[in-house]
Amino acid sequence: MRRRVTRRLAGDEGAATAEYAVATMAAVGFAGLLIVILRGDEVRGILTDLVRNALSVG
């Protein structure tokens, strides 16, 4: 009985899948935060000015 429990606890099977799931959820959370930040008028104005300045000639 003890060996069976030890073998089950010692295995790493499924660990990579769990790590991918955690990383995916973190990326989704970060993307949601960026969407909330970028919807603000101040940030939109700053980005628009930045692009205009970068594209202006002279």
C-alpha positions as CSV (number, residue, x, y, z in Angstrom):
1,M,0.0,0.0,0.0
2,R,2.8,2.4,0.9
3,R,4.6,1.8,-2.3
4,R,1.5,2.5,-4.4
5,V,1.0,5.8,-2.6
6,T,4.6,6.8,-2.9
7,R,4.6,6.0,-6.7
8,R,1.6,8.1,-7.2
9,L,3.0,11.1,-5.3
10,A,6.4,10.8,-6.9
11,G,5.3,11.0,-10.5
12,D,5.4,14.3,-12.5
13,E,2.7,13.2,-14.9
14,G,0.5,16.1,-15.8
15,A,2.8,18.7,-14.3
16,A,3.7,20.3,-17.6
17,T,0.0,20.6,-18.5
18,A,-0.7,22.4,-15.2
19,E,2.2,24.7,-15.8
20,Y,0.8,25.6,-19.2
21,A,-2.6,26.2,-17.7
22,V,-1.2,28.6,-15.1
23,A,0.9,30.4,-17.7
24,T,-2.1,30.7,-20.0
25,M,-4.3,32.1,-17.2
26,A,-1.6,34.6,-16.3
27,A,-1.4,35.8,-19.9
28,V,-5.2,36.1,-20.2
29,G,-5.2,38.2,-17.0
30,F,-2.5,40.4,-18.3
31,A,-4.3,40.9,-21.6
32,G,-7.4,41.9,-19.7
33,L,-5.5,44.4,-17.7
34,L,-4.0,45.9,-20.8
35,I,-7.4,46.2,-22.4
36,V,-8.8,48.1,-19.4
37,I,-5.8,50.4,-19.4
38,L,-5.8,51.1,-23.1
39,R,-9.5,51.9,-23.2
40,G,-8.9,55.1,-21.1
41,D,-9.0,58.4,-23.0
42,E,-5.7,59.6,-21.5
43,V,-3.7,56.6,-22.7
44,R,-5.4,56.6,-26.1
45,G,-4.4,60.3,-26.5
46,I,-0.8,59.6,-25.5
47,L,-0.5,56.7,-27.9
48,T,-2.1,58.7,-30.7
49,D,0.3,61.6,-30.1
50,L,3.2,59.1,-30.0
51,V,2.2,57.6,-33.4
52,R,1.6,61.0,-35.0
53,N,5.1,62.2,-33.8
54,A,6.7,59.1,-35.1
55,L,5.1,59.3,-38.5
56,S,5.5,63.0,-39.0
57,V,8.2,64.1,-41.5
58,G,10.6,66.8,-40.5
